[in-house]
Amino acid sequence: MENASKALIIAGAILLSILLISLGIMIFTQAQDVISGSGMSKAELQTFNSTFTKYENDNVRGSVVRSLMQEAIASNADQGNIDAGRFVTVTVTGTSAYANSTGSNTSGISNTSSYDVKITKYENGRVSEITVTKK
């Protein structure tokens, strides 16, 4: 009987130590995202980037460029992104069109023209700058 109670105590101690090790690993992996600088988990980062990477293409109509700029404006206006300083800048070369953290201007974008959309800058794995060039 005495051996059985000692075995149960040892088994309980082993289970408790496994639980503590698992908890430590979980806290470490969550802290790693914050330490990396983006403050976003991998899933959040992928979702954020997919909002803009779907527009990256060599032959895009002006109406799609306007949609991209509206996505950037909405993202820049999101309170969570404002608090974290996460802004996306869209610049259309050769025109006065832009979308950034201070405002936007979509004049100069023709809905019937073709444009080349490229993501030109990432910050901490997050899209931060997009350049659009008229073809």
N, C-alpha and C positions, 0 to 999 in steps of 0.2 A: 504494500500500500504506500509506503514511504517513497519507493522508487517511482511509482506512478505520479505522485504529486510533484516530485522534483522534475519529472519529464514534462508535465504540463506547465510548470513555471518556466522551464527553459524554452519550450515551444512558444509560449506567450511573449517572452523576451525577444525571441527571434522575429516573430510577427511584428512586434512593436518597432524593432530596429528597421525592418524592411519598410514599414509605413513611414518612418521618419526620413529614410533615405529617399523614398519616392517623393515625399513632400519637398525635400531640398532640391531635387532635380527639377520639379515643376516650377518652383520659385526661381531657380537659376535660368531656365529657358524663357520665362516671362520677363525677367529683368534684362536679358540679353537684347530684346527688342528696344527697350528704352535706352540702353547703353549705346546701341548702334547709332542713335541720333535722330532717327526718323520718328520715333514715338509711336509707330504703327506696327501692328503685327503683320506677318507675311500675307495673310489673307486680306487684310485691310489695304496693304500696299498694292497687291495685285488688283483688287477691285478699283482702287483709285486710278492706277495706271491704265487699266482696260477702258476706262471712260475716254481716254485720249488716244490710245494706241490704235483703236478701231478706225480712226480717221487717217492714219499714216498711210499714204499712197502716192503714186506718181501722177495719177490722172484723176483729179477730183474736181467736180463742178463747184461753182461759186456758192450755190445754195448749201452744199455740204460744209464749205468753209465757214459760212455764217452759223451753221449748227454747231460746229466746233467752237467757234467764238462764244456762242451762248452757253455751251458746257463750261468753258473756262470762266465766264462771268459768274455763273451759278456756283462753281466751285470756289471762286475767290470771295463770294459773298457769304459762304457757309461759315457760321460762327465758330465751329470747331477748327476749320482751316485758318480763320483769322487769328484765333487764340494761339495756334501752334506756329503761325508764320508760314503756312504752306500755301504758296501762290503759284499759279500757272500763267506765264506770259505768252501770248500769241502775237507774232509780228508778221505782217504781210509786207514783203519787200516791194519797193516801187510804188507803194500807196501810203496813204495816211491811216490805214486801218490797223487797229491794234486792240488787244484786250489784256489788261494787267490788273494789278491790285488797286490801282487808283481810278480806273474807269475803262471805257471802251469807245471805239469808233469803227463802225463797219462800212463807212462810206468808201467808195472806190473798189468795192468788190462786186464784180459783175456776175449775176447768176448763170450766165451762159458761157463764161470763160472757164478754161481749165487751169488748175493750180497743182503745184507739187507741195505736199505736206510732209515735213520731216520733224521728228523730235530731235532737238539739237542739244538739250541739256537735261541731265538727271541730277538731283540732289538727294543723297542718302537713299538711292534706289527709287526715288519718286520723280515723275515727270515734272519739270519746272519751266522748260522753255520749248516752244514750238515755233518753227519758222515756215511760213507759207510763201512760195514763189510763183508768180504768174508765168504760165507757159507762153 
